Every structure is written in C-alpha cells, then in structure tokens.
Amino acid sequence: MLGGSFQIARIRGIPIRVHVTLVVFLPVIAMQLTAADGWVALGWGLLAAVGLFLSVALHELGHSVISQAKGCPVRDILLLPIGGIAQMTRLPDRPRDEFQIALAGPLVSAALYLIGFWGLAPWAQAGGQKSLEELLALLGVINLQLALFNLLPSFPMDGGRILRAWLTPKLGRLLATRIAASLGKFMAVLFGLAGLWPPMNLMLVVIAVFLYSAAGAEYRMVAMQERAQQPPPFPFGPWAASRPETTRMDPDDVTVSPPPYRRD
C-alpha cells in the first residue's frame, strides 16, 4: 500500500514491515518519550520508542491472528510514525467475526499494560533498576493508552469497528458504517483542533488528517459494495444489466492503531 518499507520479521506467515519514515522520526519520538537531557537519557528514550512500536506490532498481531482464524488472511503489518496498519485481503462477512477481530488488538495492549506496569516494573524496582523500572512503567502506561484510544467508537479505530458490528444486525451494514464513519470524522476534527491548540502537536494533526481520510474511504468502500449487490434494474431482455461481483476488500481497508506519543 505504501512504498519505501522493508521487512524486519515474519510471524505466523505475516510480514512485519517498517516504513523508512519511522526510522527518520524514531529519534524525535525518543526525545518526546524522555524528560531528561544527555546521551544516556536519549538511549533510554530510543529503547522506549522501540518498545512502543513493538507494542503496536503486537497490537496488530492480535488483530491478525484472530483475522486468520476467521478466514480473513492478512497481507502484512506496516509500522509508520503514526502507528501500525494490518492490511487484510478481505473483511469478515459476519458482524460477530468483525467484533472479535477488532477487540483482539485492545485486549493485547491491555495485557501488555498489566505485564509491564504491574508485573515487570515492580520487579525492576525491587532489583534497584530505577531507569528500567521507569521504562517498563512508561511502556505499560502507553499500552493502556493505546487500548483505550483504539476503543473510541469511531472509524477507523477498533471501537468504530466494534460499533459497526453491534449496529449492523439492527440497521444494516451501510447505515452502521455511515454512523461509525461520521463519528470518526467528528473525532478527527476534535483531534486536529487539539493539535493546533498551543502548544501545537503536529503529530496529532497528522493523525487527525489520516483518521478523517480513512473514515471517508471506509464508508465509500462499503457503499460501493452495497451498490454492487443490488439486482439489475432490467433483469430480462436486451436491457438486462450484468451484476458485478462483490468486492470483499479494498486494498486500502486497514486497521489503524495510532499510539499516543506525548509523555504528558
């Protein structure tokens, strides 16, 4: 989907790729994750940044493993400065499957929070490793924020997909998608305004633009699928229109998990 990436691993047959922009922005993210100055602090900040994106990769793997179990193969996982993308070859047909796939990512992040903040950080404190304790506690909190942020009920967040899965049996897939996408655009505008508010947070503005665009693309894709499933207006005679095949998945349909970068 996005050029300029390279593979760093393959787990359960799923390539894990890193975009070159992430390598460029990694030191910037590292400085945002540390409150101290100096090379030692920058080193701990880099470890925190790497841990953050490992957490994002595990979040996306949570989606991907359940997606594969539901018969929806995953093409790859791409790590970007704004988060991670798990690109599936098609979306699940049943709302229950979409609900489970969407919920898997936040559950993984919640588990990482419990392991890091309540498990490993106290262990490091008991061993007198203050810097390691702070790193593990920070990564634990970041994973908690990642879980909660992705549970927001708006596209393209996991919470938006959970909302659509819940609304689809009641309202139909198209209207359910429209509601979740509209909420996604509304929250994207709020994020953009928050990012422009002094002190400015340009990363939040970039995330807002991406979320707004992705929410609109999701609704357009589902609308095209619904139109393709409609019967032809003249089913008989020389005016009969052939019914196009339903496209299950647009290559740009993704699961996005942008993490909160600012320590405060």
Secondary structure by P-SEA (a helix, b strand, c coil): cccccccccccccbbbbbcaaaaaaaaaaaaaacccccaaaaaaaaaaaaaaaaaaaaaaaaaaaaaaaacccccbbbbcccccccccccccccaaaaaaaaaaaaaaaaaaaaaccccaaaaaaaacaaaaaaaaaaaaaaaaaaaaaaaccccccaaaaaaaaaacccccaaaaaaaaaaaaaaaaaaaaaaaacccccaaaaaaaaaaaaaaaaaaaaaaaaaaaaccccccccccbbbbcccccccccbbbbbbcccccc
